[in-house]
Structures are given as structure tokens and as C-alpha cells.
């Protein structure tokens, strides 16, 4: 069970880092903004589903051996749901209406949430060596 917990947590951490710092940045350097924007918009719902599923799976595997880490992964799961269901549509609405100030604020909030999730998953990974 510990191996599955480690692997699922590592997959989640790596996927979040790759998507946030690799894929998104790549799209905006490789494609024109009018193509990159809609493409990233279509990808984000899948990213959030990946985070929800990965964190939930990791939490389930961690329950028997590390309840604190399980709780952290469950918190990632639970905070990603409203991010996907409410924050992401609000960001899209701000973009569609041309409200750059609101977009900046909401996008910054979503980036902050994702960074907290990445740090939290890194902390859980660190607990495996402690």
C-alpha cells in the first residue's frame, strides 16, 4: 500500500508541475495567443479532474499508514472541486467579457491555489523519506 501511495502522490505532483510550468507555458510560446488561449481553456477541466482523481487516490492509499498525509491529499481533492466548478467558469466569463482586472484577480487566485497544491503534494512526498 505504501508503494501505491508514493506512486500516486508522485504522479500527482509531477503532473501538476508539468502542466503548470511546462504545458501551459509551452502553449503560449508555441502557438499564437488566439489559438493558445482556447486550447488551454479546453485543457483545464481535464487538468482539474486529474488533480481531483489523483489526490483522492493518494488519500485513499495513505489512510492506513499516514493519516496526516491522507488529510492533506483529501484537502487538495476537496479544494480542487470548487476551483474547477466555480472559479474556472468565472475566469472564463471574465475573459469572454473582456474584464481584464477581474480575470487577473481570479487567475491569480487559481495560480495561488495550484501552487499551494503543488507545495502540499511535495510536503507529502517529503514525509515518505522522514
SVG drawing of the C-alpha trace seen along z (x, -y; Angstrom):
<svg xmlns="http://www.w3.org/2000/svg" viewBox="-19 -46 33 48">
<polyline fill="none" stroke="black" stroke-width="0.4" points="0.0,0.0 2.9,-2.4 4.3,-1.9 0.9,-2.8 0.6,-5.8 4.1,-7.0 3.5,-6.4 0.1,-8.1 1.4,-11.1 4.5,-11.4 2.3,-11.2 0.0,-13.9 3.0,-16.2 4.7,-15.6 1.6,-16.1 0.7,-19.4 4.3,-20.7 4.5,-19.6 1.1,-21.1 1.6,-24.3 5.2,-25.1 5.6,-23.1 2.4,-22.5 0.8,-25.9 4.0,-27.8 4.7,-25.8 1.3,-26.5 1.8,-30.3 5.2,-30.2 4.4,-27.7 1.0,-29.0 -0.4,-32.4 -2.4,-33.8 -5.7,-33.5 -5.1,-29.7 -3.3,-29.1 -6.0,-30.7 -8.9,-28.5 -6.6,-25.4 -5.6,-25.9 -9.3,-26.6 -10.2,-23.2 -7.4,-21.5 -8.1,-22.9 -11.2,-20.9 -9.2,-17.7 -6.3,-19.0 -8.6,-19.6 -10.2,-16.1 -6.6,-14.7 -5.9,-16.6 -9.2,-15.5 -8.7,-11.9 -5.0,-11.7 -5.3,-13.4 -8.3,-11.3 -6.5,-8.1 -3.4,-9.1 -5.5,-10.0 -7.1,-6.6 -3.8,-4.8 -2.3,-7.0 -5.1,-6.5 -3.8,-3.3 -0.2,-4.5 -0.2,-8.3 -3.4,-9.9 -1.9,-13.5 -0.8,-13.0 -4.1,-11.4 -5.8,-14.5 -3.6,-16.8 -4.4,-14.9 -8.1,-14.9 -7.9,-18.7 -6.3,-19.0 -9.2,-17.0 -11.9,-19.0 -10.4,-22.4 -10.0,-21.5 -13.7,-20.7 -14.9,-24.4 -11.8,-25.6 -13.0,-23.5 -16.7,-24.1 -16.9,-27.8 -13.5,-29.5 -12.6,-28.2 -16.0,-29.3 -15.7,-32.7 -12.2,-33.1 -13.6,-32.2 -16.5,-34.6 -14.1,-37.4 -12.1,-36.6 -15.2,-36.5 -16.5,-39.8 -13.0,-41.5 -12.8,-42.3 -9.0,-42.1 -9.0,-43.3 -11.4,-40.6 -9.5,-38.0 -6.2,-39.0 -7.6,-38.7 -9.3,-35.3 -6.5,-33.9 -4.0,-34.9 -6.2,-33.2 -6.3,-30.0 -2.5,-30.1 -2.1,-30.5 -4.4,-27.5 -2.4,-25.4 0.9,-26.5 -0.4,-25.6 -1.5,-22.2 2.0,-21.6 3.7,-22.5 1.3,-20.4 2.0,-17.4 5.7,-18.0 5.4,-18.0 3.5,-14.7 6.3,-13.3 8.9,-14.6 7.1,-12.7 7.9,-9.4 11.6,-10.0 11.1,-11.1"/>
</svg>
